[in-house]
Amino acid sequence: MSRLRVINLGLPKSGTTTLGKALEASGLKVADWKIHNHQTEIKELRNDFVGRLMYRGYFKKGDPLHFMHEFDAFTEISMIARGFNEWPQTDWGLLSSIIDKHPGAKFLYSSRPPEKLVDSMLRWSNLGKRRLPMYQVPGMPEGYGYEVDELIRWIDGHQKFCRRVFEGTDSFLEYDITDPEAPQKIGAFLGLEVKWWGKANVQAERIAKKTAAGKKS
């Protein structure tokens, strides 16, 4: 039986941290955005980013998961900060390589209504207001993304991409993070019991809201 590997194709602020916590509580070893020191004995992986490691594995070894063999699930895989700008969830060449190398791989797409996702991006540090518009990201060239409608169109485009490339396969599940049945759907799809479900990053969200309100006053 092929090993279960879980790759989330969701964009930042689409419940990726919640998914990571849920899968970890359910027995999987999870890499969420970054490999932390306590997660590995491999020095070369410590403090490196999932997106960078995926591309390194893809181009150097032909396998995006090559350097992260000890992890079962990858819940936020994009990276847009510190001079890095990598979006594996938009790259069919990389994704198809995972499918070829790992027959047991399952792909999730954590989604939320585009308007709410944009609102969260705009309130999270400088993600929506500065980083996304200033970087050239797949599906949204540099200079676009300053307007809410432009961000919504970009999110909608990614959603259509995921639906189209995985159309007709049984290895893909799109779920709405506001759906009360999301944990049951994820558990049935992955073949495991989801033992925790809630909202992660609540305190960080509150701080972001207070900061934004303070700037307006």
C-alpha positions as CSV (number, residue, x, y, z in Angstrom):
1,M,0.0,0.0,0.0
2,S,1.4,3.4,-1.0
3,R,2.2,5.8,1.8
4,L,-0.2,8.6,2.5
5,R,1.1,12.0,1.8
6,V,-1.1,15.1,2.1
7,I,-0.6,18.3,0.2
8,N,-2.8,21.3,0.7
9,L,-3.2,23.6,-2.3
10,G,-4.9,26.4,-0.3
11,L,-3.7,29.9,-0.4
12,P,-2.4,31.8,2.7
13,K,-5.1,32.6,5.2
14,S,-7.4,29.9,4.0
15,G,-7.3,27.9,7.2
16,T,-3.9,26.2,6.6
17,T,-2.8,26.5,10.2
18,T,-6.0,24.9,11.4
19,L,-5.6,22.1,9.0
20,G,-2.0,21.5,10.1
21,K,-3.0,21.4,13.7
22,A,-5.9,19.0,12.9
23,L,-3.7,16.6,11.0
24,E,-1.0,16.7,13.6
25,A,-3.6,15.9,16.3
26,S,-4.7,13.0,14.1
27,G,-1.3,11.3,14.0
28,L,0.4,12.8,11.0
29,K,3.8,14.6,11.0
30,V,3.0,18.0,9.5
31,A,5.2,20.7,7.8
32,D,3.3,24.0,7.8
33,W,5.1,26.7,5.9
34,K,8.4,26.2,7.7
35,I,10.4,23.3,9.2
36,H,11.0,24.2,12.8
37,N,14.1,23.2,14.8
38,H,12.2,20.7,17.0
39,Q,10.7,18.9,14.0
40,T,13.8,17.3,12.5
41,E,17.3,16.1,13.3
42,I,18.5,17.1,9.8
43,K,20.3,20.3,10.2
44,E,19.9,21.3,6.6
45,L,16.1,21.4,6.9
46,R,15.9,23.4,10.1
47,N,14.3,26.9,9.6
48,D,13.9,26.2,5.9
49,F,10.6,26.7,4.1
50,V,8.3,24.0,2.6
51,G,8.0,25.8,-0.7
52,R,11.7,26.2,-1.1
53,L,12.4,22.6,-0.2
54,M,9.7,21.4,-2.7
55,Y,11.3,23.3,-5.5
56,R,14.8,22.1,-4.5
57,G,13.6,18.5,-4.5
58,Y,11.8,19.0,-7.8
59,F,14.7,20.5,-9.7
60,K,17.6,18.7,-8.0
61,K,16.1,15.2,-7.5
62,G,13.0,15.1,-9.7
63,D,10.9,14.6,-6.5
64,P,9.4,17.7,-4.7
65,L,9.2,15.7,-1.4
66,H,12.7,14.2,-1.6
67,F,14.2,16.3,1.2
68,M,11.1,16.0,3.4
69,H,10.7,12.2,3.6
70,E,10.0,12.3,7.4
71,F,6.8,14.4,6.9
72,D,3.4,13.1,6.1
73,A,1.5,16.3,5.4
74,F,2.2,19.8,4.0
75,T,-0.5,22.3,4.9
76,E,0.9,25.7,3.7
77,I,3.4,25.4,0.9
78,S,3.7,28.9,-0.5
79,M,6.4,31.4,0.5
80,I,6.3,35.1,-0.1
81,A,8.7,36.9,2.2
82,R,12.4,37.6,2.9
83,G,13.1,37.7,-0.8
84,F,11.5,34.4,-1.6
85,N,8.4,34.0,-3.8
86,E,7.4,30.4,-4.4
87,W,3.9,29.0,-5.1
88,P,4.1,25.2,-5.6
89,Q,0.3,24.9,-5.5
90,T,0.1,26.7,-8.8
91,D,2.7,24.7,-10.6
92,W,1.4,21.7,-12.5
93,G,4.8,20.4,-13.4
94,L,5.7,20.1,-9.7
95,L,2.3,18.7,-8.7
96,S,2.3,16.1,-11.4
97,S,5.8,15.0,-10.2
98,I,4.4,14.4,-6.7
99,I,1.6,12.3,-8.3
100,D,4.1,10.3,-10.3
101,K,6.6,9.7,-7.4
102,H,4.0,9.3,-4.6
103,P,0.9,7.2,-5.8
104,G,-0.6,7.5,-2.3
105,A,-0.6,11.3,-2.3
106,K,-3.9,13.1,-1.5
107,F,-4.5,16.7,-2.4
108,L,-6.7,19.0,-0.3
109,Y,-7.8,22.5,-1.2
110,S,-8.7,24.6,1.8
111,S,-11.0,27.3,0.6
112,R,-13.2,30.1,2.0
113,P,-15.4,32.7,0.3
114,P,-13.0,34.9,-1.8
115,E,-14.2,38.1,-0.1
116,K,-13.5,36.8,3.3
117,L,-10.2,35.4,2.2
118,V,-9.2,38.8,0.9
119,D,-10.3,40.5,4.1
120,S,-8.1,38.2,6.1
121,M,-5.1,38.7,3.8
122,L,-5.5,42.5,4.1
123,R,-5.5,42.3,7.9
124,W,-2.5,39.8,8.1
125,S,0.7,41.7,8.5
126,N,1.5,43.3,5.1
127,L,0.5,40.2,3.0
128,G,-2.4,41.6,1.1
129,K,-1.5,45.3,1.1
130,R,2.2,45.1,0.2
131,R,3.7,41.7,-0.5
132,L,1.1,40.3,-2.9
133,P,0.9,43.4,-5.1
134,M,4.7,44.1,-5.0
135,Y,5.8,40.5,-6.0
136,Q,5.0,38.9,-9.3
137,V,3.0,35.8,-8.2
138,P,1.6,33.1,-10.5
139,G,-1.7,34.4,-11.9
140,M,-1.1,38.0,-10.7
141,P,1.7,40.0,-12.3
142,E,3.6,42.6,-10.3
143,G,1.5,45.8,-9.9
144,Y,-1.8,44.0,-9.6
145,G,-3.5,43.1,-6.4
146,Y,-3.8,46.6,-4.9
147,E,-7.6,46.5,-5.4
148,V,-9.9,44.1,-3.6
149,D,-11.5,43.0,-6.9
150,E,-8.1,42.1,-8.3
151,L,-7.2,39.9,-5.4
152,I,-10.6,38.2,-5.6
153,R,-10.0,37.5,-9.3
154,W,-6.6,36.0,-8.5
155,I,-8.2,33.7,-5.8
156,D,-11.0,32.7,-8.2
157,G,-8.4,31.8,-10.9
158,H,-6.5,29.6,-8.5
159,Q,-9.7,27.8,-7.5
160,K,-10.5,27.1,-11.1
161,F,-7.0,25.9,-11.7
162,C,-7.2,23.4,-8.9
163,R,-10.6,22.2,-9.9
164,R,-9.6,21.7,-13.6
165,V,-6.3,19.9,-13.1
166,F,-7.8,17.4,-10.6
167,E,-11.1,17.0,-12.3
168,G,-12.3,13.4,-12.4
169,T,-9.7,12.2,-9.9
170,D,-10.3,10.6,-6.5
171,S,-7.1,12.1,-5.0
172,F,-8.5,15.6,-4.6
173,L,-10.9,17.2,-2.1
174,E,-11.9,20.8,-2.0
175,Y,-13.6,21.9,1.3
176,D,-14.9,25.1,2.7
177,I,-13.3,25.9,6.1
178,T,-16.6,27.3,7.3
179,D,-18.4,24.0,6.6
180,P,-19.2,22.3,9.9
181,E,-18.8,18.9,8.2
182,A,-15.3,19.7,7.0
183,P,-13.5,17.5,9.5
184,Q,-15.7,14.5,8.7
185,K,-15.2,15.1,4.9
186,I,-11.4,15.4,5.4
187,G,-11.3,12.3,7.6
188,A,-13.3,10.2,5.1
189,F,-11.1,11.4,2.2
190,L,-7.8,10.6,4.0
191,G,-9.0,7.4,5.8
192,L,-8.3,8.7,9.3
193,E,-10.2,10.2,12.2
194,V,-9.8,13.9,12.5
195,K,-9.4,14.2,16.3
196,W,-9.3,18.1,16.6
197,W,-11.0,20.9,14.7
198,G,-11.2,24.5,15.6
199,K,-9.7,27.8,14.6
200,A,-6.0,28.3,14.9
201,N,-4.3,31.7,14.9
202,V,-7.2,33.3,16.7
203,Q,-5.0,35.5,18.9
204,A,-2.9,36.6,16.0
205,E,-6.1,37.5,14.1
206,R,-7.3,39.6,17.0
207,I,-4.0,41.5,17.2
208,A,-4.1,42.2,13.5
209,K,-7.6,43.6,13.8
210,K,-6.6,45.8,16.7
211,T,-3.6,47.1,14.9
212,A,-5.6,47.9,11.8
213,A,-8.2,49.7,13.9
214,G,-5.5,51.7,15.7
215,K,-4.1,52.9,12.4
216,K,-7.5,54.1,11.2
217,S,-8.2,56.1,14.4
